[in-house]
């Protein structure tokens, strides 16, 4: 098996020119309650540029949980907008003012409101040339003409605290207003319609999104492919057949209603709110330590379609420090327990998990828009992340 995989890597090197990667930077923002940091939000973002002949550079989150490209507009006077690079239509000879249906905009423009988690963007539309990567590095093959939402209003959360300027949605096209707003569909016309995401360990360089295929050098073994289960809804979702804490089978997915959305825009592991208490209880352990990194706890594993399994160790989803709780008898206990995001998305599926950063750190993740499948391969980290 190992020799076969090395041979595949060698073949990949011969055709890597057909693919390209965009490096990602990581920002960590503390979440505070009553002046105390209780968790952190993270964002991974990379560069794009927009317009001709003078390209305007921006940083964006490559978000598999949304379907549009939005950027702050030069006309936006919100304090939030002032902190970011803003798109100036006057600098781009290739810009076309349009309405939501693509027709030329007259004096009045169509407006749209798009939600991003707890945040919101309100803006109008332009059609322009969008290229992925730095302006000095990207080739014309990395560019396409697409419709862009230009934000005239941004909510403080989550955009004020983060450095990135906008969001480039890499969800399925059903999430976009129409196909021309779905930038990846426009770009994929001349290349393999797939991409892969590698997130390095915190504090380490090398995070990237690769378009036109996957970077096999980022994998420790073969890819396990799983069919997309939420295509009509526009999400890179996979069906979860069973969830286990260690060897214990949890009842949450026994009715067949569980799905996981693989979401590059989510910092945590998200679980259905109705099952959160049982998962917390099944994965918690008593401790006398000051931190939980040295403790041994149960793994959390997700059995997917076609025999694929996504498994996280306790250290992948536990809080860094113990939590003090009271037992039913009133006694204080120090517990190492999971840091989870409660999810209510019943309009999409009965029970929705979010495979966010904890999963994406452990697995190189691939998204295939031709066959509508998601792939998981153990990620290659450390000094041997990339094999040349």
Helices and strands as residue ranges (DSSP letters): H 2-15, G 16-18, E 20-23, E 25-33, E 36-50, E 56-63, E 69-72, H 79-82, G 89-91, E 96-98, E 112-116, E 119-132, G 140-142, E 143-154, H 156-159, E 166-169, G 173-175, G 179-181, H 183-187, G 188-190, E 194-198, E 208-211, G 216-218, E 224-227, E 237-245, E 248-250, G 251-253, E 258-262, E 269-272, H 273-283, E 285-286, E 300-304, G 305-307, E 309-312, H 314-317, E 323-326, E 332-336, E 340-343, E 351-355, H 357-362, E 363-368, E 373-378, G 382-384
